């Protein structure tokens, strides 16, 4: 092998796996700055990308790994993000956690078997074509519950309800005890 071929070979091997920072994102592609060089538009790896699709675009400033087959970063793919000291992880230990740019988090703790959603300045919307079922011994609400339609309760229902006309109905053990 001559010196030039050996040099190209060494460059190709050195460029096969590179660490860089996302420079820009457009559609389902991004550019990555590796040292002083910014790549062409590269696809990033997704867990699913066909009939079922898992979408989560990287953001500028995110540190990533680029896999460049044949050592040509212009033909590479973005493998995934690398944690940075500047961004504290949203969970610890065996917890599964996701943190979003607005501060919202989803966390599951397998030790306590609790899934927690913290949405600082928003809400949660569930759209279902038929119904939503919650199977639990109790549903606890720390504030009001508003029902936009009919509300059905079983024989053990207890509480106060306001009707559309403003009347307050008090129920104890499934029996109406007072209407005001």
URTA-V887035 format. One record per residue. N is the residue number from 1. RES is the residue in one letter. PSI is psi as a letter, one per 20 degrees, with the letter a starting at -180 (999 if undefined). OMEGA is omega in whole degrees, -180 to 180 (* if undefined). NEAR is the number of other C-alpha atoms within 10 Angstrom. Layout:
n | res | psi | omega | near
N | RES | PSI | OMEGA | NEAR
N | RES | PSI | OMEGA | NEAR
//
This chain:
n | res | psi | omega | near
1 | X | p | 179 | 7
2 | X | r | -175 | 6
3 | X | h | -180 | 8
4 | X | g | 179 | 9
5 | X | g | 179 | 10
6 | X | h | 178 | 11
7 | X | g | 177 | 12
8 | X | g | 179 | 12
9 | X | g | 179 | 15
10 | X | g | 179 | 12
11 | X | g | -180 | 14
12 | X | g | 179 | 17
13 | X | g | -179 | 15
14 | X | h | -177 | 13
15 | X | j | -176 | 19
16 | X | h | 179 | 16
17 | X | o | -177 | 20
18 | X | q | 175 | 18
19 | X | p | 180 | 17
20 | X | a | -178 | 23
21 | X | p | 178 | 22
22 | X | p | 179 | 22
23 | X | g | -178 | 18
24 | X | q | 178 | 16
25 | X | p | 177 | 17
26 | X | o | -177 | 10
27 | X | c | -179 | 7
28 | X | k | 179 | 15
29 | X | q | 179 | 17
30 | X | q | 170 | 22
31 | X | q | -177 | 22
32 | X | p | 174 | 28
33 | X | p | 178 | 19
34 | X | o | -175 | 19
35 | X | c | 180 | 10
36 | X | j | -175 | 5
37 | X | p | 174 | 10
38 | X | p | -176 | 17
39 | X | r | 167 | 19
40 | X | a | 178 | 15
41 | X | p | -179 | 18
42 | X | q | 171 | 20
43 | X | q | 172 | 18
44 | X | q | 180 | 21
45 | X | p | 176 | 17
46 | X | q | 179 | 16
47 | X | h | 178 | 10
48 | X | p | -178 | 10
49 | X | l | 177 | 10
50 | X | d | 179 | 8
51 | X | g | 171 | 6
52 | X | p | -174 | 8
53 | X | p | 177 | 10
54 | X | o | -173 | 11
55 | X | p | 171 | 12
56 | X | n | -175 | 11
57 | X | q | 172 | 15
58 | X | r | -180 | 21
59 | X | q | 177 | 15
60 | X | p | -178 | 15
61 | X | i | -179 | 13
62 | X | p | 180 | 17
63 | X | p | -174 | 21
64 | X | r | 173 | 22
65 | X | p | 176 | 21
66 | X | p | 174 | 28
67 | X | o | -177 | 21
68 | X | n | 177 | 21
69 | X | q | -178 | 16
70 | X | j | 176 | 14
71 | X | j | -179 | 20
72 | X | o | -176 | 17
73 | X | i | 177 | 24
74 | X | i | 177 | 14
75 | X | j | -176 | 16
76 | X | r | 172 | 24
77 | X | q | 179 | 20
78 | X | o | -176 | 26
79 | X | g | -178 | 16
80 | X | r | -175 | 16
81 | X | q | 176 | 17
82 | X | p | 178 | 12
83 | X | q | 180 | 12
84 | X | q | 178 | 10
85 | X | h | -178 | 6
86 | X | i | -179 | 6
87 | X | o | -179 | 8
88 | X | p | 180 | 9
89 | X | q | -178 | 12
90 | X | i | -179 | 15
91 | X | r | 179 | 16
92 | X | r | 174 | 9
93 | X | c | -175 | 6
94 | X | j | 180 | 10
95 | X | q | 169 | 14
96 | X | p | -176 | 14
97 | X | q | 170 | 17
98 | X | p | 175 | 15
99 | X | p | -179 | 15
100 | X | r | -175 | 10
101 | X | h | -179 | 7
102 | X | j | 179 | 10
103 | X | i | 178 | 12
104 | X | q | 179 | 14
105 | X | q | 168 | 17
106 | X | p | -178 | 16
107 | X | p | 172 | 17
108 | X | p | 179 | 17
109 | X | o | -179 | 16
110 | X | i | 178 | 11
111 | X | h | -180 | 8
112 | X | i | -179 | 7
113 | X | k | -178 | 8
114 | X | p | 173 | 10
115 | X | p | -177 | 13
116 | X | p | 173 | 12
117 | X | p | 175 | 15
118 | X | o | -179 | 14
119 | X | n | -170 | 14
120 | X | g | -175 | 10
121 | X | l | -177 | 8
122 | X | b | -179 | 9
123 | X | a | 178 | 8
124 | X | p | 179 | 7
125 | X | p | 175 | 6
126 | X | p | 176 | 5
127 | X | p | -180 | 7
128 | X | q | -180 | 7
129 | X | h | -178 | 5
130 | X | f | -177 | 5
131 | X | r | 174 | 6
132 | X | p | -179 | 8
133 | X | p | 174 | 5
134 | X | o | 177 | 7
135 | X | o | -179 | 6
136 | X | q | 178 | 6
137 | X | h | -180 | 6
138 | X | q | 171 | 7
139 | X | p | -176 | 7
140 | X | p | 177 | 6
141 | X | p | -179 | 7
142 | X | i | 179 | 5
143 | X | a | -177 | 6
144 | X | q | 171 | 6
145 | X | p | 179 | 8
146 | X | p | 176 | 9
147 | X | p | -180 | 9
148 | X | i | 179 | 7
149 | X | b | -180 | 7
150 | X | q | 178 | 6
151 | X | p | 179 | 8
152 | X | q | 179 | 6
153 | X | q | 179 | 9
154 | X | a | -174 | 8
155 | X | i | -179 | 9
156 | X | j | -175 | 10
157 | X | p | 177 | 14
158 | X | p | 177 | 16
159 | X | a | 179 | 11
160 | X | q | -178 | 15
161 | X | q | 176 | 17
162 | X | p | -180 | 14
163 | X | r | 177 | 11
164 | X | h | 179 | 9
165 | X | i | 178 | 6
166 | X | i | 179 | 9
167 | X | q | 178 | 11
168 | X | p | -179 | 14
169 | X | p | 179 | 15
170 | X | p | -178 | 17
171 | X | p | 176 | 18
172 | X | o | -180 | 14
173 | X | l | 176 | 12
174 | X | j | -179 | 14
175 | X | p | 177 | 12
176 | X | p | -178 | 14
177 | X | i | -177 | 12
178 | X | q | 172 | 11
179 | X | p | -180 | 13
180 | X | 999 | * | 8
//
